[in-house]
Amino acid sequence: MNRRHFIKRRVAGTAILAASGLVHKASAQNLPSPDRQNPDILDVDVLVVGGGSAGHVAAIQAGRLGTKTVLLERNSQLGGTTTTGGVNFPGLFHAWGKQYISGIGWELVAKTMKVDGKEFQDFTKVPNRHPDHQVRVNAHLYALLAEEACLEAGVSLAYYQFPQTIEKTSDGWLVTVVGQGVQYQLRCRQIVDCTGSASVVGMLGLERMWSDVRQPGTQMVVFKGFDEKVVQENKVLIQKMYDEAIADGRLQKGDTWRGDAMAPFSGSSGSNHIFGANSSTAATQTQTNLAGRKHVLRMLKFMKTIPGGENATIDRMMNETASRETYRIKGETMITVRDYTSGRIFDDALSYSFYPIDLHDEHGVKPKPLPHGKVPTIPRGALIPKGSKNIMVAGRCLSSDRLANSAARVQASCMGMGQAAAVTASLAAKSGVTPSEVPLDQIHAKLKEHGAIVPKGTRA
Ligand SMILES: Cc1cc2nc3c(=O)[nH]c(=O)nc-3n(C[C@H](O)[C@H](O)[C@H](O)COP(=O)(O)OP(=O)(O)OC[C@H]3O[C@@H](n4cnc5c(N)ncnc54)[C@H](O)[C@@H]3O)c2cc1C
């Protein structure tokens, strides 16, 4: 290719990037190149869809492997439930006094703590309550540092964008991407679906599991302005007023999920249950947000009626109501609750996961700790939709039964899956094979090289 031709191609590529709103570190090496025959098509190796707990880690990992990577995120920032949902306490990286999940997610958590001037708790002691080993991070800072890491890794970031159609090609996918004022095509070899709901898997007609009875979501909100002393002095009366408000419909079941009227006064941001929460489409997310916001208004109106609550107002509130459970894929392997609680080391395990069985329902939640010493694993097969080629998932939509999912869905586990799926997808893209064909020892070696902890006792 002569210099004039090269410059013409770069200019065409830059124009498409500008039109698509893709943000990237401007270097020739990182620039997704337009297809020679059809300059309106961008060519990349790996497309990550969804930049939440799993997706931003996946994109950073793919970028760090030198894989041409685009990350589509329908919202305005990275982190998903960790940041936009306000669940800024990722867990659990440690089990039984030892670290089991490390890598990019942990690196970002550690960096956030450092920049924020915070210190970690002591992880060597096994806590009485599992939340003691979650790490409370500054969500705003986390989103900034995740974005910085993405750009440094050469990932092309596309906010407010999502796939509209996907067609199979001989060696991957042709994806039409849309966003406000934006429409373009991407050709990629591998997709990592990190949408939380396996939306891409659904678009491809691959099997997903859905339960009509699902865990409720939560609208993260912190109230302020009440007179704490007066509120505490009137606890019994306030509980009575709360129960009356539930009975006459001014408040609803789930407005505090333990039925404890004091919960919203504790400064804790997640004391409510939003039943039917579902983030899987724009329409259901709209309904979920409406339900979450109605809850906040109901609660605020109630607070203003109680002793000490006259000046109550909202301190902070997330602009999206978070969902705990939507679609899960039916994968090559399904993790059962028995696999999870027995700490099964799958032959094709890629990462660890650790959390109590934590199924929220209309009565609240009673976390069931794992038997002593058990640390479950995430197999590659649970990240590969059954019968598929060239697509993986990472995050809470992994193939698992509902009870196993109630634990495996947590953020440290999602981050570990994101990194593992990205290594697998990148190696598959480079050697022109499908994710299940990548030799496990190669995946494990790359994961270790990039700071991840690989389960011991696996086939490789
Ligand atoms: C209220 C609540 C409390 C929780 N408590 C804890 C806890 O204490 N500790 C813990 O570790 N975990 C907790 N969890 C679980 C954990 O936060 C989630 O399961 C996890 O963050 C899910 O990560 P994910 O990457 O799968 O999905 P998400 O983080 O939800 O990310 C999905 C991303 O994909 C984007 N997206 C969706 N569809 C598209 C599309 N079509 N195109 C482009 N982008 C798309 C979304 O905008 C989002 O950014 C809690 C969850 C909830 C809801």
The ligand as a MOL file (V3000), in Angstrom:
LIG
                    3D

  0  0  0     0  0            999 V3000
M  V30 BEGIN CTAB
M  V30 COUNTS 53 58 0 0 0
M  V30 BEGIN ATOM
M  V30 1 C -29.3380 -4.0620 44.1910 0
M  V30 2 C -28.2050 -4.9830 43.9210 0
M  V30 3 C -27.3450 -5.2910 44.9650 0
M  V30 4 C -26.2380 -6.1050 44.7050 0
M  V30 5 N -25.3430 -6.3600 45.7180 0
M  V30 6 C -24.1150 -6.8440 45.4030 0
M  V30 7 C -23.0700 -6.8690 46.3480 0
M  V30 8 O -23.2800 -6.5300 47.5010 0
M  V30 9 N -21.8350 -7.2830 45.9530 0
M  V30 10 C -21.5990 -7.6790 44.6720 0
M  V30 11 O -20.4560 -7.9710 44.3350 0
M  V30 12 N -22.5960 -7.7560 43.7700 0
M  V30 13 C -23.8350 -7.3250 44.0920 0
M  V30 14 N -24.8570 -7.3410 43.1760 0
M  V30 15 C -24.7020 -8.0960 41.9300 0
M  V30 16 C -23.8470 -7.4140 40.9010 0
M  V30 17 O -23.7980 -6.0270 41.1180 0
M  V30 18 C -24.3390 -7.6720 39.4630 0
M  V30 19 O -24.8100 -8.9800 39.3130 0
M  V30 20 C -23.1920 -7.4360 38.5000 0
M  V30 21 O -22.7400 -6.1080 38.6470 0
M  V30 22 C -23.6230 -7.7220 37.0790 0
M  V30 23 O -22.5640 -7.3990 36.2050 0
M  V30 24 P -22.7740 -7.5400 34.6280 0
M  V30 25 O -21.5230 -7.0370 34.0010 0
M  V30 26 O -23.2600 -8.8840 34.3060 0
M  V30 27 O -23.9840 -6.5570 34.3040 0
M  V30 28 P -24.0870 -4.9190 34.4940 0
M  V30 29 O -23.0960 -4.4810 35.5000 0
M  V30 30 O -25.5140 -4.7000 34.7200 0
M  V30 31 O -23.6190 -4.4180 33.0960 0
M  V30 32 C -24.3540 -4.5610 31.9220 0
M  V30 33 C -23.9930 -3.3600 31.0500 0
M  V30 34 O -24.4560 -3.5760 29.7310 0
M  V30 35 C -25.0800 -2.3980 29.2440 0
M  V30 36 N -26.0140 -2.8680 28.2330 0
M  V30 37 C -27.1160 -3.6210 28.4070 0
M  V30 38 N -27.6760 -3.9130 27.2200 0
M  V30 39 C -26.8910 -3.3340 26.2770 0
M  V30 40 C -26.9330 -3.2940 24.8520 0
M  V30 41 N -27.8940 -3.9340 24.1690 0
M  V30 42 N -25.9690 -2.6040 24.1970 0
M  V30 43 C -24.9920 -1.9360 24.8800 0
M  V30 44 N -24.9110 -1.9470 26.2240 0
M  V30 45 C -25.8340 -2.6600 26.9100 0
M  V30 46 C -25.6990 -1.7760 30.4760 0
M  V30 47 O -25.9280 -0.4100 30.3080 0
M  V30 48 C -24.6300 -2.0700 31.5280 0
M  V30 49 O -23.6540 -1.0560 31.6010 0
M  V30 50 C -26.0110 -6.6070 43.4000 0
M  V30 51 C -26.9010 -6.3120 42.3640 0
M  V30 52 C -27.9900 -5.4990 42.6250 0
M  V30 53 C -28.8960 -5.1480 41.4920 0
M  V30 END ATOM
M  V30 BEGIN BOND
M  V30 1 1 1 2
M  V30 2 1 2 3
M  V30 3 2 2 52
M  V30 4 2 3 4
M  V30 5 1 4 5
M  V30 6 1 4 50
M  V30 7 2 5 6
M  V30 8 1 6 7
M  V30 9 1 6 13
M  V30 10 2 7 8
M  V30 11 1 7 9
M  V30 12 1 9 10
M  V30 13 2 10 11
M  V30 14 1 10 12
M  V30 15 2 12 13
M  V30 16 1 13 14
M  V30 17 1 14 15
M  V30 18 1 14 50
M  V30 19 1 15 16
M  V30 20 1 16 17
M  V30 21 1 16 18
M  V30 22 1 18 19
M  V30 23 1 18 20
M  V30 24 1 20 21
M  V30 25 1 20 22
M  V30 26 1 22 23
M  V30 27 1 23 24
M  V30 28 2 24 25
M  V30 29 1 24 26
M  V30 30 1 24 27
M  V30 31 1 27 28
M  V30 32 2 28 29
M  V30 33 1 28 30
M  V30 34 1 28 31
M  V30 35 1 31 32
M  V30 36 1 32 33
M  V30 37 1 33 34
M  V30 38 1 33 48
M  V30 39 1 34 35
M  V30 40 1 35 36
M  V30 41 1 35 46
M  V30 42 1 36 37
M  V30 43 1 36 45
M  V30 44 2 37 38
M  V30 45 1 38 39
M  V30 46 1 39 40
M  V30 47 2 39 45
M  V30 48 1 40 41
M  V30 49 2 40 42
M  V30 50 1 42 43
M  V30 51 2 43 44
M  V30 52 1 44 45
M  V30 53 1 46 47
M  V30 54 1 46 48
M  V30 55 1 48 49
M  V30 56 2 50 51
M  V30 57 1 51 52
M  V30 58 1 52 53
M  V30 END BOND
M  V30 END CTAB
M  END
